Amino acid sequence: MDEVLEFNDMTASMRSDETAIRVPLDVMMRLLDAKRDGIEVLDELAGVVQDIADCDHVFISRYRATEEEFESVAWRSDKQPSTVPLKQKFMGEKYLNLTLVDLGDVAQHNHRLRPEIARQGFKSMLGFPLTDNNGLLGVMECFSREACHFTPELKDQLLLLARHAAGLLINAREVRLSRRLLIENEFLHDVQKNGYLSDGLVLYRLGEAMTAILEPDGIAVFGLETGTASEILQEVMAKGFTMIDIYLLKQTIDMDFINRLKQLPKDGEKTLLFRHPIGDKLLYIVPLVWENKTKGVIVYFWRKVKPASEISILEDFVVRIVQYIGITLKRNAIYYNIQRVSFNDGLTELTNRRLFDYLLGREFAKAKNQRTPLSLLVVDIDFFKKINDTYGHQTGDEILVQLARVLKQEFRAPNIPARYGGEEFVVILPGVRSGQAIEMAEKLRQKVSVTPFGNDGSISATISVGVS
């Protein structure tokens, strides 16, 4: 007769005077240690069950309701278990109905066993459904080649261990979820706390967080190189990919792919995840796209395909983090735009007068404290009013932009070119003595004198340079 078990009442009928579990105290303390990984403890529990039951095979399996399949998580057997669909699981329907399976003669059911199991010659079996308040969690099964091996006393002892196994399955699930949530929260807090990190650093930390949450066999995070004609993607971080893999990914995720991405998700819509086969791997591709702007791409893979229910949970993490990163990068873009407007000259995009005054004071104080040289060039376009009067102010503006371009080419960090006002420019030269500064000024003057200006390159201009 079938026996139905309710999880909360599993010990109700046990005889307290006869059912003390014969487990050494140190072993029991290890099994009850809440700090240990649940799956690790389940493996040890399977060994304890085999010792107590003195049976040939013990299997503890997790039931995945979404996929309707049983996945072995711990066992003691010379046979490697595999994932089994509910329809093929021996006594699967009884487990689904939370019915304890107690067979004194397994041979009567050989026609329902898989051939490799039937050949084992089992005579008796106990199967415990492991449950929580929502239904079936998994099963714990014991097989013996001895008929009527499982006595009522033994059955009661194994019921207690089965209940503990159910608790460990719950614990393993909750601990895994809590760990992922903790990593996610630490990452989001870190990005928020550190303010306006560079896009590259934000993407790198995103890759580190997703590595910890997803535990993939490979992950790569790419930022988009804007304004380049050749390599569109630049890897920010990569683990589990070879250099050839990275090259193939860059070939796969080309400009056409990037342009298609821009048309897909908008703010407020669900982040898209693509699956793309490349070589022997099935890649997951997550575009980082906001407001029709592609910021980058995340690519990851697992060698062993995960169950759909697990994928769904992980995708929820990915979507949440990616959407938050979108907000962060958008916030950074606004911040840097404000900085650019506040401290850059709108026409030439050089440092403006406000920032120049600050930087000159800073460099002057540094040179004084450290007793290092500091020079300054003051550049003025000769007869600029005549150029404006002859060619118009629009052409005059174009000449200012072209001169700023020459200054950027000639003076790179730590030198600081800036627009002082009108047709006047300045260049701060940290660590440069007067003699070297005069040489740099003369080189600039000569270069400007042979540079064609204006839209058609038909205008000549000269400059005067003062050195301090």
Legacy VTK file of the C-alpha trace (Angstrom):
# vtk DataFile Version 3.0
C-alpha trace
ASCII
DATASET POLYDATA
POINTS 468 float
0.000 0.000 0.000
1.339 3.417 -0.948
2.390 5.669 1.886
2.001 9.440 1.373
4.475 11.638 3.242
3.856 15.176 4.346
7.171 16.988 4.877
6.107 18.600 8.139
4.799 15.273 9.543
7.601 12.957 8.472
8.635 12.244 12.042
5.141 12.046 13.550
4.949 8.251 13.534
8.535 7.559 14.516
9.178 5.636 17.681
11.547 7.852 19.676
12.804 4.916 21.746
13.843 2.893 18.710
14.885 5.383 16.043
18.035 7.023 17.344
20.284 7.457 14.322
23.551 5.624 14.738
25.828 8.377 13.431
29.088 9.364 15.175
28.780 12.752 16.902
31.540 14.406 14.841
29.874 13.259 11.597
26.486 14.546 12.737
28.010 17.915 13.671
29.482 18.203 10.167
26.117 17.364 8.610
24.434 20.067 10.705
27.051 22.776 10.006
25.015 25.549 8.337
28.144 27.276 7.016
29.065 24.403 4.702
28.006 24.165 1.068
24.696 22.261 0.829
25.752 20.051 -2.100
28.993 19.155 -0.339
27.071 18.088 2.762
24.616 16.104 0.625
27.535 14.105 -0.734
28.649 13.268 2.795
25.051 12.512 3.741
24.839 9.964 0.923
27.789 8.152 2.476
26.157 8.201 5.920
22.929 6.796 4.445
24.834 3.969 2.785
26.635 3.122 6.033
23.443 3.103 8.101
21.347 1.235 5.536
24.181 -1.116 4.593
22.890 -0.999 1.016
24.491 -1.175 -2.419
23.422 2.115 -3.989
22.281 5.517 -2.706
21.136 8.336 -4.988
20.038 11.851 -3.992
18.509 13.811 -6.860
17.131 17.316 -7.316
13.803 17.646 -9.156
13.614 20.494 -11.668
9.911 21.202 -12.056
10.289 23.497 -15.080
12.164 20.847 -17.078
10.339 17.924 -15.400
13.570 16.047 -14.786
15.631 14.587 -11.946
19.292 15.622 -11.649
21.591 13.557 -9.427
23.520 15.728 -6.965
25.026 13.081 -4.625
25.418 9.317 -4.730
27.247 6.263 -3.521
27.336 3.771 -6.378
29.664 2.203 -8.906
27.264 3.457 -11.601
27.456 7.071 -12.745
23.919 8.524 -12.532
22.481 10.796 -15.209
19.701 13.334 -15.504
16.398 11.510 -16.042
13.121 12.982 -17.396
10.075 12.538 -15.179
8.394 10.234 -17.712
11.397 7.878 -17.674
12.017 8.023 -13.934
11.330 4.773 -12.104
8.401 5.502 -9.767
8.529 9.115 -10.940
4.765 9.658 -10.724
4.675 8.328 -7.169
7.425 10.773 -6.189
5.491 13.584 -7.856
2.519 12.623 -5.683
4.845 12.728 -2.633
4.460 8.980 -2.136
7.137 6.984 -0.344
8.272 3.987 -2.445
8.916 0.842 -0.408
9.530 -2.212 -2.587
10.396 -5.534 -1.047
10.752 -7.190 -4.468
12.099 -4.882 -7.160
12.102 -7.762 -9.655
8.333 -7.385 -10.033
8.960 -3.970 -11.597
11.926 -4.826 -13.829
9.852 -4.057 -16.911
9.690 -0.429 -15.771
13.371 -0.116 -14.920
15.974 1.017 -17.410
17.879 -2.058 -18.670
21.188 -1.105 -17.045
19.404 -0.750 -13.686
17.408 -3.972 -14.067
20.616 -5.908 -14.705
21.908 -4.911 -11.252
19.670 -7.553 -9.682
18.187 -5.339 -6.946
15.801 -7.101 -4.582
14.552 -4.197 -2.416
14.307 -0.417 -2.593
13.315 2.616 -0.545
12.539 5.923 -2.281
11.878 9.087 -0.237
10.314 12.144 -1.876
12.099 15.269 -0.589
9.649 18.144 -0.287
9.093 21.720 0.779
5.894 23.754 1.067
5.712 24.080 -2.725
5.910 20.365 -3.493
8.606 17.997 -4.693
12.255 19.070 -4.259
13.909 15.776 -5.111
14.280 12.144 -4.053
16.577 10.002 -1.941
16.742 6.371 -3.111
18.363 3.309 -1.552
18.797 -0.015 -3.408
19.826 -3.380 -1.994
20.462 -6.778 -3.575
19.009 -8.384 -0.430
15.256 -9.059 -0.314
13.231 -7.201 2.346
16.426 -5.473 3.426
14.850 -2.274 4.788
13.295 -2.971 8.178
10.722 -0.606 9.779
13.372 0.629 12.217
15.814 1.304 9.367
13.097 2.993 7.375
12.370 5.369 10.279
16.060 6.252 10.618
16.365 6.956 6.898
13.248 9.147 7.048
15.101 11.477 9.401
18.063 11.667 7.032
15.723 12.202 4.100
14.233 15.187 5.870
17.712 16.570 6.450
18.506 16.007 2.765
15.408 18.079 1.864
16.628 20.865 4.133
20.068 20.756 2.496
18.505 21.070 -0.971
16.537 24.091 0.207
19.644 25.521 1.852
21.796 24.993 -1.256
19.210 26.800 -3.390
18.783 29.700 -0.988
22.499 30.095 -0.296
23.263 30.188 -4.008
20.596 32.833 -4.602
21.713 34.871 -1.572
25.327 34.740 -2.704
24.398 36.049 -6.152
22.266 38.829 -4.672
25.127 39.794 -2.359
27.582 40.021 -5.267
25.087 42.072 -7.272
24.438 44.476 -4.382
28.154 44.887 -3.615
28.845 45.671 -7.268
26.028 48.226 -7.547
27.048 49.837 -4.260
30.691 49.985 -5.366
29.817 51.691 -8.655
27.495 54.147 -6.890
29.933 54.891 -4.060
32.885 55.614 -6.329
30.974 58.222 -8.313
31.988 58.981 -11.859
34.254 56.096 -12.836
35.493 55.907 -16.409
33.363 53.827 -18.784
36.209 51.334 -19.140
36.496 50.807 -15.379
32.714 50.453 -15.031
32.690 47.778 -17.753
35.665 45.972 -16.177
33.939 45.807 -12.799
30.763 44.684 -14.539
32.705 41.781 -16.044
34.132 40.811 -12.655
30.671 40.845 -11.040
29.098 38.803 -13.842
31.935 36.276 -13.621
31.176 35.745 -9.928
27.401 35.528 -10.469
27.235 33.467 -13.670
30.305 31.258 -13.031
30.789 30.877 -16.806
33.528 28.884 -18.493
34.369 32.012 -20.482
33.415 35.691 -20.428
34.556 38.767 -22.346
33.462 42.384 -22.012
34.016 44.729 -24.940
33.712 48.493 -25.077
32.917 50.222 -28.346
35.809 52.138 -29.906
34.137 55.170 -31.404
35.633 56.942 -34.368
37.737 54.005 -35.542
37.527 52.573 -39.011
38.985 49.123 -38.316
38.563 47.409 -34.931
35.124 48.259 -33.626
35.421 46.458 -30.284
38.144 46.725 -27.677
38.211 44.056 -24.987
38.026 45.461 -21.464
38.389 42.073 -19.782
38.397 38.455 -20.944
38.611 35.107 -19.135
38.344 31.635 -20.663
38.818 32.923 -24.234
41.956 32.481 -26.319
43.417 35.251 -28.480
41.961 33.456 -31.505
38.534 33.427 -29.807
38.762 37.184 -29.232
39.730 37.741 -32.867
36.787 35.633 -34.081
34.407 37.504 -31.789
35.553 40.829 -33.204
34.983 39.485 -36.700
31.528 38.207 -35.752
30.386 41.320 -33.908
31.116 43.682 -36.790
29.757 47.113 -37.691
26.627 45.634 -39.293
25.887 43.749 -36.077
26.531 46.889 -34.009
24.175 48.933 -36.191
21.450 46.292 -35.843
21.859 46.372 -32.077
21.137 50.090 -32.023
17.658 49.434 -33.384
16.718 46.869 -30.737
16.339 47.722 -27.042
15.384 51.219 -25.897
15.356 52.544 -22.341
12.664 50.853 -20.305
12.543 47.779 -22.548
13.874 44.328 -21.715
17.571 43.860 -22.351
18.104 41.374 -25.163
20.284 38.288 -24.956
21.382 36.509 -28.121
22.612 32.953 -28.483
25.237 32.497 -31.164
27.194 29.301 -32.078
30.912 29.791 -32.703
33.183 26.761 -32.987
32.193 24.216 -30.329
30.656 26.810 -28.014
27.199 28.310 -27.709
27.773 31.949 -26.842
25.427 34.293 -25.050
25.757 37.827 -26.420
24.390 40.729 -24.358
24.457 44.144 -26.060
24.921 47.233 -23.908
22.632 49.611 -25.820
20.869 52.721 -24.550
19.173 55.555 -26.427
20.306 54.144 -29.779
23.930 54.168 -28.619
25.945 50.975 -28.317
28.315 51.183 -25.353
29.684 47.656 -25.572
28.960 43.933 -25.684
29.207 41.133 -23.103
29.872 37.580 -24.317
29.852 34.488 -22.101
29.410 30.714 -22.398
29.125 27.483 -20.451
30.506 24.243 -21.832
27.668 22.284 -20.199
24.214 23.598 -21.063
22.371 24.696 -17.927
18.687 23.852 -17.272
16.124 26.381 -18.473
15.066 27.253 -14.909
18.664 28.080 -13.959
19.170 30.080 -17.161
16.028 32.077 -16.386
17.321 33.011 -12.916
20.728 34.021 -14.279
19.191 36.038 -17.108
17.230 38.026 -14.524
20.537 38.947 -12.867
22.081 39.899 -16.216
19.123 42.073 -17.225
19.056 43.904 -13.882
22.780 44.638 -13.857
22.918 45.670 -17.514
19.988 48.049 -17.090
21.654 49.625 -14.062
24.941 49.981 -15.948
22.970 51.751 -18.686
21.807 54.313 -16.142
25.353 54.660 -14.789
26.961 55.191 -18.203
24.246 57.652 -19.176
24.844 59.543 -15.922
28.588 59.561 -16.651
27.972 60.886 -20.160
25.879 63.756 -18.766
28.562 64.506 -16.172
31.378 64.532 -18.728
29.309 66.684 -21.091
28.802 69.207 -18.302
32.520 69.092 -17.582
33.321 69.578 -21.257
30.966 72.548 -21.556
32.256 74.077 -18.305
35.973 73.670 -18.927
36.371 73.392 -22.713
36.178 76.166 -25.264
33.045 75.572 -27.337
34.652 76.495 -30.670
38.137 74.975 -30.516
37.498 72.294 -27.813
40.720 73.354 -26.109
40.872 74.056 -22.377
39.054 77.352 -21.735
40.154 80.405 -19.749
38.461 79.243 -16.527
40.245 75.884 -16.422
43.504 77.457 -17.673
43.581 79.852 -14.697
43.134 76.910 -12.297
45.734 74.710 -14.007
48.315 77.488 -14.208
47.938 78.147 -10.474
48.278 74.451 -9.720
51.371 74.003 -11.915
52.938 77.192 -10.531
52.520 75.986 -6.936
53.893 72.543 -7.852
56.961 74.047 -9.585
57.613 76.304 -6.604
57.293 73.523 -4.022
59.294 70.959 -6.001
61.781 73.498 -7.411
61.148 72.395 -10.989
61.023 74.606 -14.109
57.786 75.904 -15.625
57.320 77.839 -18.855
54.379 79.488 -20.580
53.769 80.342 -24.237
51.353 83.095 -25.238
50.289 82.780 -28.895
48.554 85.516 -30.896
47.391 85.373 -34.536
48.839 88.318 -36.459
46.364 90.784 -37.992
43.388 88.619 -37.123
40.951 91.563 -37.412
42.053 91.996 -41.030
41.348 88.284 -41.695
37.829 88.663 -40.269
37.204 91.836 -42.271
38.497 90.270 -45.510
37.103 86.721 -45.342
34.316 87.013 -42.807
33.904 85.868 -39.192
32.931 82.310 -40.221
36.292 81.884 -41.947
37.971 83.510 -38.948
36.376 80.888 -36.694
37.596 78.130 -39.019
41.158 79.472 -38.738
40.890 79.440 -34.935
39.777 75.799 -35.054
42.641 74.904 -37.415
45.229 76.630 -35.223
43.847 74.769 -32.183
44.349 71.522 -34.134
48.008 72.445 -34.742
48.466 73.178 -31.021
47.003 69.776 -30.097
49.412 68.080 -32.502
52.469 69.948 -31.230
51.765 69.923 -27.502
50.650 66.705 -25.832
50.409 65.822 -22.120
51.801 66.959 -19.777
51.800 70.178 -21.838
48.464 72.017 -21.727
47.283 74.145 -24.695
44.303 76.444 -24.026
42.320 79.246 -25.626
42.804 82.425 -23.615
40.308 84.555 -25.494
39.657 85.918 -29.003
42.653 85.012 -31.177
44.956 84.458 -28.181
46.120 80.996 -27.100
48.401 79.841 -24.288
50.421 76.689 -23.606
51.518 75.603 -20.117
54.842 73.714 -20.251
55.523 71.901 -16.927
59.167 70.909 -16.425
60.369 72.960 -19.435
63.164 75.569 -19.043
63.176 78.860 -20.913
65.721 77.850 -23.557
63.743 74.733 -24.524
60.504 76.751 -24.426
61.941 79.279 -26.914
62.862 76.408 -29.265
59.335 74.977 -29.003
57.851 78.415 -29.690
59.991 78.872 -32.794
59.086 75.420 -34.081
55.390 76.261 -33.636
55.794 79.625 -35.379
57.471 78.009 -38.377
54.869 75.256 -38.634
51.980 77.745 -38.607
53.651 79.881 -41.274
53.574 76.982 -43.771
50.146 75.620 -42.811
47.305 76.334 -45.270
44.224 77.791 -43.555
40.599 78.269 -44.533
38.125 75.804 -46.016
40.066 75.579 -49.286
43.548 76.049 -47.800
44.060 79.344 -49.639
44.721 81.558 -46.622
48.105 82.075 -45.012
48.431 83.119 -41.380
51.268 83.848 -38.998
51.558 84.026 -35.248
53.595 85.818 -32.645
54.682 83.876 -29.559
55.745 85.212 -26.178
57.737 83.051 -23.774
57.786 83.333 -19.975
LINES 1 469
468 0 1 2 3 4 5 6 7 8 9 10 11 12 13 14 15 16 17 18 19 20 21 22 23 24 25 26 27 28 29 30 31 32 33 34 35 36 37 38 39 40 41 42 43 44 45 46 47 48 49 50 51 52 53 54 55 56 57 58 59 60 61 62 63 64 65 66 67 68 69 70 71 72 73 74 75 76 77 78 79 80 81 82 83 84 85 86 87 88 89 90 91 92 93 94 95 96 97 98 99 100 101 102 103 104 105 106 107 108 109 110 111 112 113 114 115 116 117 118 119 120 121 122 123 124 125 126 127 128 129 130 131 132 133 134 135 136 137 138 139 140 141 142 143 144 145 146 147 148 149 150 151 152 153 154 155 156 157 158 159 160 161 162 163 164 165 166 167 168 169 170 171 172 173 174 175 176 177 178 179 180 181 182 183 184 185 186 187 188 189 190 191 192 193 194 195 196 197 198 199 200 201 202 203 204 205 206 207 208 209 210 211 212 213 214 215 216 217 218 219 220 221 222 223 224 225 226 227 228 229 230 231 232 233 234 235 236 237 238 239 240 241 242 243 244 245 246 247 248 249 250 251 252 253 254 255 256 257 258 259 260 261 262 263 264 265 266 267 268 269 270 271 272 273 274 275 276 277 278 279 280 281 282 283 284 285 286 287 288 289 290 291 292 293 294 295 296 297 298 299 300 301 302 303 304 305 306 307 308 309 310 311 312 313 314 315 316 317 318 319 320 321 322 323 324 325 326 327 328 329 330 331 332 333 334 335 336 337 338 339 340 341 342 343 344 345 346 347 348 349 350 351 352 353 354 355 356 357 358 359 360 361 362 363 364 365 366 367 368 369 370 371 372 373 374 375 376 377 378 379 380 381 382 383 384 385 386 387 388 389 390 391 392 393 394 395 396 397 398 399 400 401 402 403 404 405 406 407 408 409 410 411 412 413 414 415 416 417 418 419 420 421 422 423 424 425 426 427 428 429 430 431 432 433 434 435 436 437 438 439 440 441 442 443 444 445 446 447 448 449 450 451 452 453 454 455 456 457 458 459 460 461 462 463 464 465 466 467
